Amino acid sequence: MVGAAVAALVTLPGLGLGTLWDNSETAYGEVAREILLTHNWVVMHLDGRPWFIQPPLYFWLAGAFAALLGPTSLAMRLPSALATIAMGAATGYAVARQVGERAGAYAAVVLSCSLMQAVVGRLAIMDALLNAAVTMAIFWCFEALETGRSRYAIYAAIAAALGFLAKGPVAPVVVALVIVPFAIWNRRHERMAALPWWSWGAAALAFGAIILPWLAGLAQQSGSHAFAILLGKYTIGRYTGVIEDQSGPFWYYVPVLILGFFPWIAFLPAAARAGIDELRDAAALPERGRLLRLAFCWSVVPFVFFSFARTKLPNYIALEFPALAVVVALWFDAVARKGGTRAAAISAATVPFAVGLLAIAGSMFARDNRLSIDVHLVAPGLLGMALAVFAGSLAAAVMFGRSDAARFAPYALGGSVVVAFLALAFFALPQAEAYKPVPRLAAVIEREREPGDAVAIQRFSGSNALLFYTRPVVHVLAPSENLVPLKGESPREIICASPRAWVIAPKDRPPDDVAPERTRTVVAQDGRAALYLYDGPPCK
């Protein structure tokens, strides 16, 4: 319950405040909303056209919440938040069953209060569902190999199937990448239970029973073309090629890991070293060694696997954060038994320096990108976050140095992260709404538009936001300088084809004057954007 409670404190407060972030949140939110518009729960749609890039589980859940709550930010983000809460609870429970309640509570706090885990849990994307499904599948496979009980293998297959429906074959692949090397390694140190032969067949049947109905429905409605895009281009193609210019060097995930596992990354080197020493100690408890071997396989193998992928995104390695949390939690548990250590106190004391470095990097980024005028709007919230983590890390350093308080130190740091995210949710993020003019201009369009009006955007980011906050179809107009090769739709064709056309563009760069027969009026301005209306006589 500790994991669920902490994850809920980090993810739920202020979840529905503000508008969705462009580009992914609004795109995925629109796919979920179009389920309700098309009444088609098999083939996903975006802007009124079939969309085969991701499997449907997130969109089913978000669409169901949207049917109950309306297509709001809260409805679109709830699937991620609930999956993150379940993931924290599952991690804490699995560790507690193996090595005790204190270690389980530490694992839940570390996982739920790491930066990337909290951020992914607050976004309308499918990664939190994938991460939760993979986590549960791995822990249930672990239980099956430990106990020999078939039901755990079936539970693992169900979780892997839900991961498949969340983001494709990557879910069962990652589970296999972790469990197979773990089983080989662990068999060298202890006898493992053998599962009955029929349990593998039952697990396979459970997996197929969950994924095959949707696959069959997709094949019936869209044919092999859908699988060529979903499994070919956007699954295998992500690994073997670069999708949407999302590439990176082999070491891409090293800084991602450092930042994403903040602030607990300060403890990871010492915890990993202590874990390796414990595995070498013949007198170590077997249940701790077993869990450490699982955590090390889980930490290393997926990291290497995704490092070789040609397409890279930061959230790809979030599914291994439970393993990192286990390594750190086991060390915290050992430190608590010893009554504190100097290494733990020193590690905690490095967190304030990391906060300072992040603040310096942020100010340099703002200066170099000329954001100083805007950054002051969110500065109070960001400062509150930094001060909370700073104070929590200092308190943890002091506690780790005292034998009577060492066991409370992880909670002090975790509590400061909870406070930091409360500051983010209620102070920083609401101020960031000033940077998102498209939803407000979209509200003007929805209020004033008439049947047959065209809606378009040119030279301004936010086409997915415009689509989500209006309704299909939204046109992306190609600027005149990009007509060869053509990127976007012909401005004259769209503006002339409708009685009226609404176009969002930068206020200092109006839409191209491609239809002089029509009257162009500035209807509204917001930040750097302006809303233009074309009406009047038809084009010649």
Buried (B, 14 or more C-beta within 10 A) or exposed (E): EBBBBBBBBBBBBBBEEBBBBBEBBBBBBBBBBBBBBBEBBBBBBBBBEBBBBBBBBBBBBBBBBBEEBEBBBBBBBBBBBBBBBBBBBBBBBBBBBBBBEBBBBBBBBBBBBBBBBBBBBBBBBBBBBBBBBBBBBBBBBBBBBBEBBBBBBBBBBBBBBBBBBBBBBBBBBBBBBBBEBBBEBBEEEEEBEEBEEEBBEBBEEBBEEBBEEBBEBBBEEBEEEBBEBBBEBBBEBBBEEBBEEBEBEEEBBEEBBEBBBBBBBBBBEBBBEBBEEBBEEEEBEEBBBBBBBBBBBBBBBBBEBBBEBBBBBBBBBBBBBBBBBBBBBBBBBBBBEEEBBEBBBBBBBBBBEBBEEBBEEBBEEBEEEEBEEBBEBBBEBBBBBBBBBBBBBBBBBBBBBEEEBBBBBBBBBBBBBBBBBBBBBBBBBBBBBEEBBBBBBBEBBEEBBEEEBBBBBBBBEBBBBBBBBBBBEBBBBBBBEEEEEEEBBBBBEBBBBBEBBBBBBBBEEBBBEBBEEBEBEEBBEBBEBBBBBBBBEEBE
